[in-house]
Amino acid sequence: AYLNTLCGKASLAVQVLQNSEKLRGTGDSAAGSGGTDLMALMGGPEPSGDTVLAGSSADDALSQYLTHQKDVLGVDDIILLSKNGSIIATTDANLKGSFVDPDGVTFDRAKSAIYFSSILRDQKKKNYFTYVAGSIVDVSGAQEKIIVVKLDLNPIYKALKNYQGMGSTGEVIVARQDPISKKIALI
């Protein structure tokens, strides 16, 4: 249940960002155009100001927006990419230039649906994480940009390593089914 909730939250975060007019580049946010800013209604902490824009433009509005969304949606990082993988904006100050597709199929599969990448491990911090990606499309349905959300999986691994109450034979198996090949991979 905990894993389903976390994945559902990440999927919802990508959907919110996919539908953002500010990220589509089709206009101002809802609040700026006289509508209701739904994210402001949800509340959340003040933006932490750690967004980095990849371009030379000082687009403070996009910077503040991504940082605010990161805090409100409760994700580790948000990365906005061009359709070829060049970083447009990110909340991760360590990312610059192009974003390397984490498992070689993320960008392609994100074109048609929200896609969860393979689980990765940061070798320095020893943290587990995954990327959740989806496309931002224009009015004709053509892919315009890719939105990538980084999701921290350490709370799940911490819960899985707690053997209390399982007795001597308790096991937990976490698996993932590839949506295209339908093969099941143990995580």
Secondary structure, 3 states (H helix, E strand, C coil): CHHHHHHHHHHHHHHHHHCCHHHHCCCCCCCCCCCCCHHHHHCCCCCCCCCEECCCCCCHHHHHHHHHHHHHHCCCEEEEEECCCEEEEECCCCCCCECCCCCCCHHHHHCCCCEECCCEECCCCCCEEEEEEEEEECCCCCEEEEEEEEEECHHHHHHHCCCCCCCCCCCCCCEEECCCCCCEEEC
